[in-house]
Amino acid sequence: MQEHAATTEMTEAPEKEGGFPPFDTTTFPTQFFWLVVTFAFLFTVMWRLAGPKINAAITNRRGTINGAIAEATKARGEAEAAQAGYETALAGARSRGNALAEETRQKLNAEIAKAKAEADAKASDAMAAAEARIAQTRETAKGHVKTAARDAAIAIVERLTGDKVSAEDANAALGN
């Protein structure tokens, strides 16, 4: 019987209610109160302290990015202007070289015609001399064109980068 009495006592003992405290409905009002207080405190901290710092960082970064974009746009415009200047200088050098070659060609053709008119005997000698002068003039013209291209390249590099380039480096870059 004692055994039976011990079992009865255990079964007759009142069971505890409760379980997980946040789910206890009797504490809902105090939980809600502390939720509101905590939320208000955190909101105020974020609004007054963290918010301006975050906004300042974002504004600063946006300004830096916009400045970099403006600088890149300006540099691109300058590079395009320099490219156009280079192409203009190169075209001018080519036209001067062509004009010089044409002028030389015309002078030599006139001399050749005069030499043929003077004498058939001197024609072969005059032709050899004229051919030599043509080759020399062409080499001179090529030298002028190469010099003009080298000088234009030096001026362009100095204008774009601000660095002074030697004539040897410019010749090497142009393949002369």
Secondary structure, DSSP 4 states (H G I P E B T S, - for coil): -HHHHHHHHHHHSPPPP--SGGG-GGGHHHHHHHHHHHHHHHHHHIIIIIHHHHHHHHHHHHHHHHHHHHHHHHHHHHHHHHHHHHHHHHHHHHHHHHHHHHHHHHHHHHHHHHHHHH-STTHHHHHHHHHHHHHHHHHHHHHHHHHHHHHHHHHHHHHHH-----HHHHHHHHT-
